[in-house]
Every structure is written in structure tokens, then in C-alpha cells.
């Protein structure tokens, strides 16, 4: 299977704290992969390295066969990487439709823009809320809006930072169904998550980070049965 993302010997330190320690990581195209680990394991730092918000001290990041290590964040987005952070980055005073228009307007125009907004509204279940100020939406709806904003430009790789944080069980289940739908459309998904029920719902495979390094990798069954993972992670709260 073709690898869409390859990370080799990635290292990053902030003062005396190592947030990435010789990370070797590969992600198959079409995968749904979850990244878990205790608080302070380096998950968010790893995401920011992938996005270009942090520059590594050493190591390389390759996306679809191209070394993107020197590229800035906006250049990586143009290459086909999109992201949804834990806290929704929406314009709360603007309508749902206006938020989507702002997200897509640099990539789509005219009928393509209108059609994509219509499709995303349908996909996220927000068609009836199109004229509603985004700040009035429920927490789960705001998260779905931002997922829609991230996928409307059809990325090849979608990064999700705790996409179900604060959601009800029903909202969490629906989010999992949405991600399966996106994956079936050809979008590779890499998600940081702490809700193990959600990880079980979506993950083809799982990587555990601990103290900035990869601690274990495997299927969800292999990870949950791993005694070391149980000790460092399972049952802990990951802020």
C-alpha cells in the first residue's frame, strides 16, 4: 500500500523539554489512524510539526513523495493537508454559510463554491442552520461545521485534534460515522483522541506516544491488550 506520509528521525526540543524524540512514522494512504498517549506525550507537538507550525531540530517529513520539511503551513495546506483543531476556529457572529464561504473562497469560485457549500451543509447536517450565526450552534454542531470547513477543499490528509472533545455519546457516534464517510471518499485521516470508545469506532491502527517518542503501534486490540500501554495511558485523562 502507498504511504501518503512518512516521518523520519524527527526531533524537537524546547529548552530542556524534548517533545519529539527520533520519531519514525508512516501512514498508509486511505488509513484511519489514531494517535493516543497521556498528557504531555507530545501529540499536539507532533501535529504542529506535521503542519509546519514548529520547525524540527532534525529529521524529515515527506508527504505524497515530496519532502515538505522546509514548507510553511499554508504551503502544506496547498499540498493537500487540512486540519481541525480541538477548539473550533469559527466566526461565531457570522452564519454557517458565511463561515464555509470564507473557508473555501481562496480555492473555489462561482458555481463550484456554491455547489461545495451546498454539499458540505448536507454532509454536516447543517442545511437548516445555514443562515444561523455559528455561535448559536450546539458544541457538536460547531465541531461538525469546522470539519466541513476542513474537508470542503478535498484534502488528501485530514488531521483532527480531539474531534469529539465535549461531545455527547450520540454526537460522538455521528462524528465517527462522518469520518468513515470521508474516508470512503478517499481522505486519509490521522486523529489525536483520548476517547477509547471513539478510537475503537474509527481506527484501522493506533500509535501510542509517550515522552515524545513512539511507545507502541498496532491494531486497537493489540494496543488495548498491551500491558505497558495500560500502565501509561488507559484510564488516564488526556487534557
Secondary structure, 3 states (H helix, E strand, C coil): CCEEEEEEEEEEEECCEEEEEEEEEEEECCCEEEEECCCCCCHHHHHHHHHCCCCCCEEEEEECCEECCCCCHHHHHHHCEEEECCCCCCCCCCEHHHHHHHHHCCCCCHHHHHHHHHHHHHHHCCHHHCCCEHHHCCHHHHHHHHHHHHHCCCCCEEEEECCCCCCCHHHHHHHHHHHHHHHHCCCEEEEECCCHHHHHHHCCEEEEEECCEEEEEECHHHHHHCHHHHHHCCCCCCC
